[in-house]
Amino acid sequence: MSIGAPMNMNVVIAPTTPFLLGLGDTAGPTLFPGIPSMQVGGSYVAIPAWTDAAGNFNWGFTAPASPAAVNTFWYSQVLTIDPAFNFVTSNAWINLFQN
C-alpha cells in the first residue's frame, strides 16, 4: 500500500454481528483472559462496529501520508462472537506501506 493512498477495510461475518477491529504496529500477541490471542500489538487501537443486514462492514480511509510510514507494517485482526456466544478471531492481516 502506498502512503497517502485510499484504503478500504472490509469485514464479512454473520449479519448484524458486533465486532472489534484491532489495528497495531506490531504482530502481538495481545492476550486477555477468556479471549483468543490477537495477533495485533504494540501501539494499537480497537475499533468497535457492527456488520449490516448482509454481514458486511466497509470502512474507507486514507493511509498515513507521512514519509515516516514508508516500510512500516500495520497488523489487523477482528474479534467477534459466534452464534454460540463464543469469542472468535479472524485471520490476522498485515499491510506494508511503501513509497
C-alpha positions in Angstrom: 0.0 0.0 0.0 1.4 3.4 -0.9 1.5 6.2 1.7 -1.4 8.7 1.4 -3.4 6.3 -0.8 -7.0 5.4 -0.3 -7.6 2.2 1.7 -10.7 0.1 2.3 -11.2 -2.3 5.2 -13.8 -4.9 4.5 -15.2 -7.3 7.2 -17.5 -10.1 6.2 -19.1 -12.2 9.0 -22.6 -13.1 10.1 -25.3 -10.4 9.6 -25.8 -7.7 12.2 -22.9 -9.0 14.3 -20.8 -6.8 16.7 -17.0 -7.0 16.3 -13.8 -5.2 17.3 -11.3 -4.4 14.6 -7.8 -4.3 16.1 -5.0 -2.3 14.3 -1.5 -2.3 15.7 2.1 -1.6 14.8 3.5 -5.0 15.9 2.3 -8.5 15.4 1.4 -9.0 19.1 0.2 -11.3 20.6 -2.2 -9.3 22.8 -3.7 -11.5 25.5 -6.8 -11.1 27.5 -8.2 -13.8 29.8 -11.1 -15.7 28.1 -10.5 -14.2 24.6 -8.4 -15.8 21.9 -4.9 -14.4 21.3 -5.0 -11.4 19.0 -2.1 -11.0 16.5 -2.1 -7.2 17.0 0.1 -5.4 19.4 2.4 -2.5 20.2 0.6 0.8 19.8 -2.8 -0.4 18.9 -6.4 0.7 18.6 -9.6 -1.3 18.9 -12.5 -0.1 16.7 -16.0 -1.4 17.6 -18.5 -1.8 14.8 -21.4 -4.0 13.6 -22.0 -5.7 10.2 -25.0 -4.7 8.2 -28.0 -7.0 7.4 -25.9 -8.8 4.7 -23.0 -9.4 7.1 -20.7 -6.7 5.6 -18.8 -3.8 7.0 -16.8 -1.4 4.8 -14.6 1.4 6.1 -12.8 3.7 3.6 -9.9 5.8 4.9 -6.6 7.3 3.7 -3.3 5.6 4.5 -0.8 7.7 6.5 0.8 10.3 4.3 3.9 10.8 6.4 7.2 9.7 4.8 7.9 8.1 8.3 5.3 5.5 7.3 7.4 4.1 4.4 8.4 0.5 5.1 6.2 0.1 8.1 3.6 -2.5 8.8 0.1 -2.4 10.2 -1.3 -5.6 11.7 -5.1 -6.1 11.9 -7.5 -8.8 13.2 -11.2 -8.9 14.0 -12.6 -10.3 17.3 -16.3 -11.2 17.2 -18.9 -13.6 18.8 -20.1 -16.7 17.0 -23.8 -17.9 17.2 -23.0 -20.0 20.3 -21.7 -16.8 22.0 -18.0 -17.8 21.9 -15.3 -15.3 21.1 -13.6 -16.0 17.8 -10.9 -14.2 15.8 -10.4 -13.7 12.1 -7.2 -14.5 10.2 -4.6 -11.9 11.0 -3.8 -9.4 8.2 -0.5 -7.5 7.5 -0.3 -4.3 5.5 3.1 -2.9 4.3 3.3 0.8 3.5 5.7 1.8 0.7 6.5 4.8 -1.4 
